[in-house]
Amino acid sequence: MFTFTPTLITLSAALALASLGGGIYEFLVVDPFWPGRPDIIQPQRGGISRKRFWIPAHTSFELSLVASLIFAWGQPTIRMPLFVALTSHAAMRIWSAFDFIPKALTFERTDPTTITESSARRWSRRSLGRLPLDLVTCYAMLSALVAAARLGG
């Protein structure tokens, strides 16, 4: 195993945890308030731009995860948790791409006076359903990191 591999897996795990933190932040800080004030999530009205965090966060994690898989390919004890992380993350991203992201973009672009608070709250509650997949991804990344540390030690 290259000495670069544990460093790369550490980076991937840190990025997975940052993504989990971003999701928890949205759940605790943004989601309780924006359904009553949709302009909070509308960048064109001075609100936050979620894509400024999520696009770089997901892209950097996904690239580092694929690189980690490539470098750790010969180590099944590392490869398996990396595959679990890839699978759970892919499930979350596919679900997001076809369900949550289009609705989020609609909320961002729609006149705030036409958005019902109940529909926004339903979206926020359903969005929380992605958290277990993020937790599986993080657990798998940390398991891969522990396996890499054991092999390197």
C-alpha positions in Angstrom: 0.0 0.0 0.0 1.3 3.4 -0.9 1.9 5.8 2.0 -0.2 8.2 0.1 -3.3 6.0 0.5 -3.9 6.7 4.3 -3.6 10.4 3.7 -6.1 10.2 0.8 -8.5 8.2 2.9 -8.1 10.7 5.7 -9.0 13.5 3.3 -12.0 11.6 2.0 -13.2 10.9 5.6 -12.8 14.5 6.5 -14.8 15.6 3.5 -17.5 13.1 4.3 -17.7 14.5 7.8 -17.8 18.0 6.5 -20.8 17.1 4.3 -22.5 15.5 7.2 -21.9 18.7 9.2 -23.3 20.8 6.4 -26.5 18.7 6.4 -26.8 19.0 10.2 -26.2 22.8 9.9 -29.0 23.1 7.4 -31.3 21.0 9.5 -30.6 22.9 12.8 -30.0 26.4 11.5 -31.6 26.9 8.1 -34.6 24.5 7.9 -36.4 25.7 11.0 -36.7 29.2 9.6 -36.9 29.2 5.8 -40.3 27.7 5.4 -41.7 30.8 7.1 -39.4 33.1 5.1 -38.5 31.5 1.8 -36.3 34.5 0.8 -33.7 33.1 3.3 -32.8 30.4 0.7 -33.2 32.6 -2.4 -29.8 34.0 -3.4 -31.4 36.5 -5.8 -33.2 38.0 -2.8 -30.1 38.2 -0.6 -30.5 34.7 0.9 -28.0 31.9 1.2 -26.7 30.0 -1.8 -26.7 26.4 -0.9 -24.9 25.4 -4.1 -21.8 27.4 -3.1 -21.3 24.8 -0.4 -22.8 21.6 -1.7 -21.3 21.6 -5.2 -17.7 21.9 -4.0 -18.3 19.6 -1.0 -19.8 16.8 -3.0 -17.4 17.1 -5.9 -14.3 17.1 -3.7 -15.6 14.1 -1.7 -16.6 12.1 -4.7 -13.2 12.7 -6.4 -11.2 11.8 -3.3 -13.4 8.7 -2.7 -12.8 7.4 -6.2 -9.1 8.1 -5.9 -9.1 6.3 -2.5 -10.7 3.3 -4.1 -8.1 3.3 -6.9 -5.1 3.5 -4.5 -6.6 1.0 -2.0 -7.8 -1.4 -4.6 -5.4 -4.2 -3.6 -6.4 -4.0 0.1 -9.8 -5.7 0.6 -10.1 -4.6 4.2 -10.0 -1.0 3.0 -11.7 -1.5 -0.3 -14.9 -2.9 1.2 -15.8 0.0 3.5 -14.9 2.4 0.6 -17.4 0.5 -1.5 -20.0 0.9 1.2 -19.3 4.6 1.4 -19.6 4.9 -2.4 -22.8 3.0 -2.4 -24.5 4.9 0.4 -23.3 8.2 -1.0 -24.4 7.3 -4.5 -27.9 6.4 -3.2 -28.2 9.7 -1.4 -27.0 11.7 -4.5 -29.3 9.8 -6.9 -32.3 10.4 -4.5 -31.3 14.0 -4.2 -30.8 14.5 -7.9 -34.3 13.2 -8.8 -36.3 14.4 -5.8 -34.7 17.0 -3.5 -32.6 19.2 -5.8 -35.4 19.9 -8.3 -37.7 20.9 -5.5 -35.1 23.0 -3.8 -34.4 24.8 -7.0 -38.1 25.5 -7.4 -38.2 26.9 -3.8 -35.2 29.1 -4.6 -36.7 30.5 -7.8 -40.4 30.8 -6.9 -41.9 34.1 -5.7 -41.8 33.7 -1.8 -45.4 34.8 -1.5 -46.6 31.7 -3.5 -44.6 29.1 -1.4 -46.8 27.5 1.2 -45.1 26.9 4.6 -46.6 23.4 4.8 -44.9 22.3 1.5 -41.6 23.8 2.6 -41.8 22.0 6.0 -42.7 18.7 4.2 -39.6 19.1 2.0 -37.4 19.9 5.1 -38.7 16.8 7.0 -38.2 14.5 4.0 -34.7 16.0 3.4 -33.8 14.8 6.9 -34.3 11.3 5.6 -31.0 11.5 3.8 -29.1 11.8 7.1 -29.0 8.0 7.7 -27.3 7.6 4.3 -24.8 10.3 5.2 -24.1 8.6 8.6 -23.5 5.2 6.8 -21.1 7.0 4.4 -19.2 8.6 7.3 -19.0 5.4 9.3 -17.7 3.5 6.3 -15.1 6.2 5.6 -13.9 6.0 9.2 -13.8 2.2 9.0 -11.7 2.5 5.9 -9.4 4.9 7.7 -9.0 2.6 10.7 -8.3 -0.3 8.3 -5.7 1.7 6.5 -4.0 2.8 9.8 -3.9 -0.9 10.9 -2.3 -1.9 7.7 0.2 0.9 7.8 1.1 0.4 11.4 
